[in-house]
């Protein structure tokens, strides 16, 4: 009579490697799911801070003045002379290069613009621009039959931000869009503020570093310190400060 086979007892030493392999597989699957979710999230690469999402960049641009020269005139009007004088003053303050004068070519006022060129050059030189800092070149407008302008331009540092008005995703509530549930700022938020700040700043370099302090007003400082030493009030005196009052409440 054959002997009945005994049930095989698993070896505890072989169970431990199998448990380790199973734990490693579970951990890899979990991490893979996290990484896959992060890769599928298009807002993960969008900065939360609007200053990083819509940075203000400083670059070199052109400051342009356009003068309409009539075909039968050949000189500047008083208003145009004042504009050229103001243009020369701003050139000394903010320009990063010389001035380029573009004369229209092939237009009805081509001869008149060429006749007004010496007047423009003399005004610019009187404003402090060196003669070798003026470059004259012709240009052909898109519509040669119309009166074209004389263009005067110089390079300067400009601050820009944007473009604004970009809506890559729907910002409304939607269960189909999981990005709405992340409670992150929408892409266009803060763009208009950055763009307006870049347009209003007087000197774009102020966004990078502050200006040097100007000397204090010595005459006013001497008056204030003299009153302080005498024990007098250092503030301003308004002899008619009660003239516009409408009530004695608070006395």
C-alpha positions in Angstrom: 0.0 0.0 0.0 1.4 3.3 -1.1 2.3 5.8 1.6 0.1 8.9 1.5 2.0 12.1 0.5 2.4 14.7 3.2 1.4 18.3 2.6 4.4 20.6 1.8 5.1 23.1 4.4 6.3 26.5 3.0 9.8 27.5 4.0 9.7 30.8 6.1 13.1 31.7 4.6 11.7 31.8 1.1 8.6 33.9 2.1 10.6 37.0 3.1 12.1 37.7 -0.4 8.6 37.4 -1.9 7.2 39.9 0.6 9.9 42.3 -0.2 9.3 42.0 -4.0 5.6 42.6 -3.5 6.2 45.7 -1.3 8.5 47.1 -3.9 5.9 46.6 -6.6 3.2 48.4 -4.5 5.5 51.3 -3.8 6.5 51.7 -7.4 2.9 51.6 -8.5 2.0 54.3 -6.0 4.9 56.6 -7.0 4.1 56.1 -10.7 0.5 57.1 -10.1 1.6 60.3 -8.3 4.1 61.2 -11.0 1.5 60.5 -13.7 -1.0 62.8 -12.0 1.5 65.5 -11.7 2.5 65.2 -15.4 -1.2 65.3 -16.5 -1.8 68.5 -14.5 -1.1 71.4 -16.9 -1.2 74.0 -14.0 1.7 72.4 -12.2 4.2 74.4 -14.2 2.3 77.7 -13.9 3.7 79.8 -11.0 1.3 80.8 -8.3 2.8 84.3 -7.9 1.6 86.6 -10.7 4.9 88.4 -10.8 6.6 85.2 -11.9 3.7 84.2 -14.2 3.8 87.6 -15.9 7.3 89.0 -15.3 8.2 92.5 -16.4 11.1 92.4 -18.8 13.5 95.3 -19.6 14.7 95.5 -23.2 15.7 98.1 -25.7 13.0 99.8 -27.8 12.5 102.9 -30.0 11.1 106.3 -29.0 9.6 107.7 -32.2 8.4 111.2 -33.2 6.5 111.5 -36.4 6.2 114.9 -38.3 3.7 115.5 -41.1 5.4 117.8 -43.7 3.0 119.2 -46.2 4.0 118.8 -49.9 3.9 122.6 -50.4 5.5 123.7 -47.1 9.1 122.5 -46.7 9.5 123.7 -43.1 8.3 122.9 -39.6 5.3 124.5 -37.9 5.8 126.2 -34.5 4.2 123.2 -32.8 6.5 120.8 -34.6 9.6 122.9 -33.6 8.5 122.6 -30.0 8.1 118.8 -30.4 11.6 118.5 -31.8 13.0 120.5 -28.9 11.3 118.3 -26.4 12.4 115.2 -28.3 16.0 116.4 -28.0 15.7 117.0 -24.2 14.3 113.5 -23.6 17.1 112.1 -25.8 19.7 113.5 -23.4 17.9 111.9 -20.4 17.0 108.4 -21.6 18.6 107.5 -25.0 21.0 104.6 -25.4 22.2 105.6 -28.8 22.0 108.2 -31.6 19.0 109.5 -33.5 17.9 108.2 -36.8 15.9 110.4 -39.1 13.8 108.5 -41.8 12.8 110.5 -44.8 9.9 109.4 -47.0 10.9 108.4 -50.5 8.6 108.2 -53.6 5.8 110.2 -51.9 4.2 113.6 -52.9 6.0 115.3 -49.9 9.4 113.8 -50.5 10.9 117.1 -51.6 9.2 119.0 -48.8 10.5 116.6 -46.2 14.0 116.9 -47.6 13.8 120.7 -47.4 12.7 120.5 -43.7 15.6 118.2 -42.8 18.2 120.9 -42.1 15.8 122.7 -39.7 15.3 119.5 -37.8 19.0 118.8 -37.6 19.8 122.3 -36.4 17.2 122.0 -33.6 18.6 118.6 -32.5 22.2 119.9 -32.5 21.1 123.0 -30.5 19.6 120.6 -28.0 22.9 118.9 -27.3 23.0 116.2 -29.9 26.4 115.8 -31.6 26.5 116.1 -35.4 27.8 112.5 -35.8 25.0 111.2 -33.6 22.4 111.9 -36.4 21.9 109.4 -39.1 19.6 110.1 -42.1 18.1 107.3 -44.2 15.2 107.0 -46.6 12.2 104.7 -46.3 9.4 103.6 -48.7 6.0 103.7 -47.1 3.3 101.2 -47.9 1.1 103.8 -49.7 3.4 106.0 -51.8 0.5 108.1 -53.0 -0.3 109.4 -49.5 1.6 111.9 -47.5 4.1 110.1 -45.3 5.7 111.3 -42.1 9.3 112.2 -41.3 10.2 109.7 -38.5 12.7 110.6 -35.8 13.6 107.9 -33.4 16.3 106.8 -30.9 16.8 103.6 -28.8 16.0 103.6 -25.1 15.3 101.1 -22.4 11.6 100.0 -22.1 9.7 97.8 -19.7 7.1 95.4 -21.0 4.8 92.6 -19.6 2.3 90.3 -21.3 0.7 89.7 -23.6 -2.5 89.7 -21.6 -5.9 88.2 -22.4 -4.7 84.6 -22.7 -7.2 82.1 -21.4 -5.8 78.6 -22.0 -8.4 76.9 -19.7 -12.0 77.5 -18.8 -12.1 79.2 -15.3 -15.8 78.2 -14.6 -16.8 75.3 -12.4 -16.7 72.0 -14.2 -16.4 68.5 -12.9 -14.9 67.5 -16.3 -12.0 69.8 -15.7 -9.9 68.7 -12.7 -7.8 71.9 -12.8 -10.7 73.8 -11.3 -10.6 71.7 -8.1 -6.9 72.6 -7.5 -7.9 76.2 -6.4 -5.0 77.7 -8.3 -5.0 81.3 -9.7 -6.1 81.4 -13.4 -3.4 82.2 -15.9 -4.4 85.8 -16.8 -4.7 87.0 -13.2 -2.3 89.9 -12.5 -1.3 90.4 -16.1 -3.0 93.8 -16.5 -1.4 95.0 -13.3 2.0 94.1 -14.4 1.5 95.6 -17.9 0.2 98.9 -16.4 3.1 99.1 -14.0 5.6 98.6 -16.8 3.9 101.3 -18.9 3.8 103.9 -16.0 7.3 103.5 -14.7 9.4 106.6 -15.5 12.8 104.8 -15.7 12.7 101.0 -16.3 16.0 100.7 -14.4 14.1 101.6 -11.2 12.6 98.1 -11.3 16.0 96.6 -11.0 17.8 98.9 -8.6 17.0 102.2 -6.8 18.4 105.5 -7.8 21.1 107.3 -5.9 20.0 109.8 -3.3 20.0 113.5 -4.2 21.7 116.0 -1.9 19.4 117.4 0.9 18.1 120.9 0.6 20.7 122.7 2.8 18.7 126.0 3.3 15.6 124.3 4.5 17.5 121.9 6.8 19.4 124.9 8.4 16.0 126.6 9.1 14.5 123.5 10.7 17.6 122.7 12.8 17.8 126.4 14.0 14.1 126.2 15.2 14.8 122.9 16.9 17.7 124.3 18.9 15.5 127.3 20.0 12.7 125.0 21.1 10.3 126.3 18.4 7.9 124.3 16.3 9.6 123.0 13.2 6.4 122.5 11.2 4.9 125.0 8.9 2.7 127.9 10.1 -0.8 128.3 8.6 -2.2 131.7 9.8 -5.7 131.0 8.2 -6.0 127.3 9.1 -9.4 127.9 10.7 -10.8 129.8 7.8 -12.5 126.8 6.1 -13.8 125.0 9.2 -17.5 124.3 9.5 -17.7 123.0 13.0 -15.9 123.2 16.4 -16.5 119.5 17.1 -13.3 117.9 18.5 -11.9 120.9 20.4 
